[in-house]
């Protein structure tokens, strides 16, 4: 039984729906080793559940995550850090491995490991009062999982500025940099994220997963796209989608999710 992370799966009789992955370690949702591993386990459960069409990742209305549990890190020795680095890095990148579309609904603070986690989502929605940043440099450390993804997202120059200075980023700058995708009123963060996620409930699940795999392949995306594209010719949704397009034009298909 997870202590700090809950996974709310689609309810009712609907074939597919939106799952909600919640971080709950009050008051600031600091990321310790246990919480990060629980996140990875919840992400694995999403991957294995065909009823999940999309995922919203959320803290609460006050805070997404204020970052790393520095008290826990302070007590680590070099050998312990070496032994757990790969595991923590893998766990912080768990959202990127979910084949379904993912969106981080961010309130309050999204700092350190919290931002590294959110960088793995396909979309980030924030309130207009949110503070974001990677302040690990101020503790004599660096981000464990987010540097490469941040550089790909906003470019190496801006990424180096954020990592080297550890400064906070205000919502307006975050949107201009491309660090986040949507800025809304604080009370609308969860609703806006859910609205984006729900549009995929009736979508072609295999095609969405294929597109995400190509994005995640980075410099190998062209090679990955060939395999993913040809593989879709074995799916029921490809037959439904192409047949519907020929008969009735675009936006008329009723996909089955397989």
Rosetta blueprint (number, residue, H / E / L):
1 X L
2 X L
3 X L
4 X L
5 X E
6 X E
7 X E
8 X E
9 X L
10 X L
11 X L
12 X L
13 X L
14 X L
15 X L
16 X L
17 X E
18 X E
19 X E
20 X E
21 X E
22 X E
23 X E
24 X L
25 X L
26 X L
27 X L
28 X L
29 X L
30 X L
31 X E
32 X L
33 X H
34 X H
35 X H
36 X H
37 X H
38 X H
39 X H
40 X H
41 X H
42 X H
43 X H
44 X H
45 X H
46 X H
47 X H
48 X L
49 X L
50 X L
51 X L
52 X E
53 X E
54 X E
55 X E
56 X E
57 X E
58 X E
59 X L
60 X L
61 X L
62 X L
63 X L
64 X L
65 X E
66 X L
67 X L
68 X E
69 X L
70 X H
71 X H
72 X H
73 X H
74 X H
75 X L
76 X L
77 X L
78 X H
79 X H
80 X H
81 X H
82 X H
83 X H
84 X H
85 X H
86 X H
87 X H
88 X H
89 X H
90 X H
91 X H
92 X H
93 X L
94 X H
95 X H
96 X H
97 X H
98 X L
99 X L
100 X L
101 X E
102 X E
103 X E
104 X E
105 X E
106 X E
107 X L
108 X L
109 X E
110 X E
111 X E
112 X L
113 X H
114 X H
115 X H
116 X H
117 X H
118 X H
119 X H
120 X L
121 X L
122 X L
123 X E
124 X E
125 X E
126 X E
127 X E
128 X L
129 X L
130 X L
131 X E
132 X E
133 X E
134 X L
135 X H
136 X H
137 X H
138 X H
139 X H
140 X L
141 X L
142 X L
143 X L
144 X L
145 X L
146 X L
147 X H
148 X H
149 X H
150 X H
151 X H
152 X H
153 X H
154 X H
155 X L
156 X H
157 X H
158 X H
159 X H
160 X H
161 X H
162 X H
163 X H
164 X H
165 X H
166 X L
167 X L
168 X E
169 X E
170 X L
171 X H
172 X H
173 X H
174 X H
175 X H
176 X H
177 X H
178 X L
179 X L
180 X L
181 X L
182 X E
183 X E
184 X E
185 X L
186 X H
187 X H
188 X H
189 X H
190 X H
191 X H
192 X H
193 X H
194 X H
195 X H
196 X H
197 X H
198 X H
199 X L
200 X L
201 X L
202 X L
203 X L
204 X L
205 X H
206 X H
207 X H
208 X H
209 X H
210 X H
211 X H
212 X H
213 X H
214 X H
215 X H
216 X H
217 X L
218 X H
219 X H
220 X H
221 X H
222 X H
223 X H
224 X H
225 X H
226 X H
227 X H
228 X H
229 X H
230 X H
231 X H
232 X H
233 X H
234 X H
235 X L
236 X H
237 X H
238 X H
239 X H
240 X H
241 X H
242 X H
243 X H
244 X H
245 X H
246 X H
247 X H
248 X H
249 X L
250 X L
251 X L
252 X L
253 X L
254 X L
255 X L
256 X L
257 X L
258 X L
